[in-house]
Amino acid sequence: MGKPFFLRAMDRCKSVKITPRDKLVFAYLATRQGDNGHAWPSERTMVRDLGVGRATLLRAIDNLCQAGLVAKTSGRPGRGHSNQYEVNLSKSAHGGPFTPQQKAHTVDPLVANKSAHGETRKAHPGGAETSRKTSSSKRRKTKPLISPTAQEVEDYAESLGYTNFHQGQKFVDTYAPDWIDTRGKPVKNWKGKLRNVWLKDLKKPERGDPDWLPTEEEVQEILNEC
């Protein structure tokens, strides 16, 4: 059995010269990502969990991106949309920008041509060619749902602007461990279930509410009123 993702991430971290504070942020993102392939903690959550200032956090993330250890995808503009982070284990990215790993595609040497109508021609040793239609009955295998943590659920709700959603553990307990909904159907996308069921009738916090988290534009507007 191979090393857990976190240990592989830290091995990758040793090959790059970064500060101890950068390593702390890298280890945090690697822990949050796990085997999910990405993490989306808000800046407020990271500042709270790591006990660092926002400027220090942003500087560490920039250093990790420049070192090729982390890829950052900016969130959509507006209230509470968090960035997405992906820890890079590819050695080819050392000293350069993040390069996503590409899946290797193997080509069947017998396949000579594939027509636009879904027919695949194979060249046989005798020289004769036969055509067959690709089977539509072969369905893609669905990947098993990776159960999120309660904190990941609440972070995702916060990224959508629902800073007043504090039922992450209840959400996980409702469907785990088999992730079957109340109608007996499998939950294929927990984010969709959270948006369409749990957050459907929840009102986002407004100015003055205890859970209201203003955007930079709203903060500037408040300062202008002073």
Buried (B, 14 or more C-beta within 10 A) or exposed (E): EEEEBBEBBBEBBEEBEBEEBBBBBBBBBBBBBBEBEBBBBBEBBBBEEBEBEEEBBBBBBEBBBBBBBBBBEEBEEEBBBBBBBBBBBEEEBEEEEBEEEEEEEEEEEEEEEEEEEEEBBBBEEEEEEEEEEEEEEEEEEEEEBEBBBBBBBBBBBBBBBBBBBEBBEEBBEBBBEEBEEEEEEEBEEBEEBBBEBBBEEEEBBEEEEEEBBBBEEEEEEEEEEE
